[in-house]
Amino acid sequence: MSGVSVLAGTRTLLYKEVLRFWKVAFQTVAAPVLTAMLYLLIFGHVLEGRVTVFGSVGYTSFLVPGLVMMSVLQNAFANSSSSLIQSKVTGNLVFLLVTPLSHWAWFVAYVGASMARGLAVGCGVLLVTLWFVPLAAAEPLWIVVFAIAGAAIMGALGLIAGLWAEKFDQIAAFQNFLIMPMTFLSGVFYSVHSLPPFWQGVSHLNPFFYIIDGFRRGFFGASDVSPWISLAVVAASVALVCALGVHLLRIGYKIRH
């Protein structure tokens, strides 16, 4: 295939994947925004004035970046994993297998669409929460870097989960027993400095913690660890997960029966 044909095929598959979630945006974008709003209203109402972090930052302000990033991570994962498992179960994956698209085209399309959905939901959560609490971007570059990196990690991880799973139950188990605990134990609702030493150490083994902590740094100019440490951990995670996803696509793992 020529370079132009490869690019056109990749662009077409990416467009198909983006259109897949956008045609049901009420379910894939609006519903997660509503869920994040409920978290904000409940936790913000209960804990505002009782918990302060980073010196003078109010709890509701502290909570918003965590909810934004949590929404980005969960929805980026959900997009690629659900798309692949749905194609497997319905049998229409064969129509992609007969196309002359490379494994790189698959990877770019599935992960790119997942990033688009995750970032769209994250932007929606951020815009809606600004009605409730003012936020300033102290170091906006960190916001952009960690949002994109987090969406890329979870899009690739969702791709891996979708390739591995053979039915919807396995995707649900992957999400409920791995993604959800790692997300909730990453400091979305609290600063890890409030934890006992043992659990602080456990939190520092969770790559999601570094994504969220670095993302918060962009808003408040303060974080639990140095943003450069977070960037190093996140960059290594991006490289590892993306390399694994590309490798599994290259060998046709569980898709070339």
C-alpha positions, 0 to 999 in steps of 0.5 A: 500500500502507498503512504497515501492509502495507509493514511486514508485507511487509518483516518477512515477507521479513526473516523468510524471509531469516533462516530461510534461513540459520538452518535450516542453522545448522551450515553457516552459523554453526557452520562459520565459528566452527570456522574462526576457532578453527583460526586462533586455535589455529594463529596463537596457538600459533606467535606467542604470546610472540613478538609483543606489540602495544599495549604489554603486550597478548599476541598471542592476545588481540590476535588474537581481536577481529580474528578476530571481526570477520573472521567478521562481515564475511565472513558478512554478505557471504556471506548477501546475495550467496548469497541473491540469486544463488541466487534468480537461478539457480533462477528463484524471484526472480520470486516476489519481483518480483510482490509489491508490496514497495518497494526499501526493503523488499528492502534492509532484509530482505536487509541486515538478515538479513545483519547478523543472520548476521554478528553471530551468527557473531561472537558465537559466535566471541567466546564460544568464544574466551573459553575460551582467552583472557580479554578485557575490554571497555575501551570497549564502545560502540566494540565495538557501533558497529563491529560493527553498522557492519561488518555493515551495510557487508558486507551491503549490499556482498553485496547489490550483488555479488548483483545484479551477478553472474549465476552463482556463479562471479562471486560467488566471484571477487568474494569471492576477489579483493576481499573476502578480500584486503581482509580479510586486509590489514586488520590481522586478524593484525597491527598495521599499525605493524609494516609498512614505511611504504609498506604502512602507507599502503596499509593506511590506504586499506583501509576494513576496516582502520578497522572492525577497528581501531575494533572492537579499540579497544573491547577494549583502549582502544588502537588504531593510529588514533583511533577517531573517524577510524575512525568517520568513514571507516566512516560514510562507507563505510556511507552510500556502499555503502548508497546504491548498494545502494538505488539498484540495487534501485530501478532493478531492476538485473539483476533485471528482465529 
